């Protein structure tokens, strides 16, 4: 199968640089794994639709991070152009990208996720920031995690341990979205569990244990080499890792995801995994979690992406 593949990366979101790095790595890995394929990297701008219509690649790999690539809109456009693409459908991407909706669906399927409130910026203007934040602290208790309801790479995310840290955390979150998710903090071990489905059903890759330098796996800790420690296999009991893997698989299934996903969770000190969020366009940079998990499972990035591309082409062919 000699294919023309377009890797979409870049865009205008705050995660543009990460997306470009992900796109570059995947494109290079594909060229090595499939030397007979024509693999091109395309930035996402006003020229994209014209290029897609003119060149009509056999398959597209959307590697945009943040709203531009994960809220479902781009996937709807690709579907309307009848272009096969790797990854979840537009509908499933929307469910996964909106953190409160994803949490509600996970909670409804009887999986554990920390208690949380989603509050728009207008609520603070209308009701008074100090009063609202005090009510939230009384309800959830401290510490809490504050983060944008839509977005990735932990941009705008803070841990609030004391009441006087709340205002600054809200300002940081509202810089990236109009609605903030305020979530009860769960102390424990942070894990990322990746799911890969190459056609025989979704399977879990080895969980990655994440040990960031300051207790928060923020943007700097994610993308600065040597800043964060990773352990594969994670340093937890086998039955705990099995429970975490089962949670990730159930999340992937409940949200209707396909091809690949990465579920972020916390395992508390009792060994119970708690769902935090799920990513339908996992980062593929040198420090990203999905490639680490692939390597630990004996896969290469190039071969895995090649199989996902071939699967997308077959899926479109019916």
Secondary structure, 3 states (H helix, E strand, C coil): CCCEEEEEECCCCCCHHHHHHHHHHHHHHHHHHCCCCEEEEEECCCCHHHHHHHHCCCEEEECCCCHHHHCCHHHHHHHHCCCCEECCCHHHHHHHHCHHHHHHHHHHCCCCECCEEEEEHHHHHHHCHHHHHHHHHHHHCCCEEEEECCCCCCCCCEEECCHHHHHHHHHHHHCCCCEEEEEECCCEEEEEEEEECCCCCCEECCCEEEECCCCCCCHHHHHCCCCCEEECCCCCCHHHHHHHHHHHHHHHHHCCCCCEEEEEEEEECCCCEEEEEEECCCCCCCCCHHHHHHHHCCCCHHHHHHHHHHHHHHHHHC
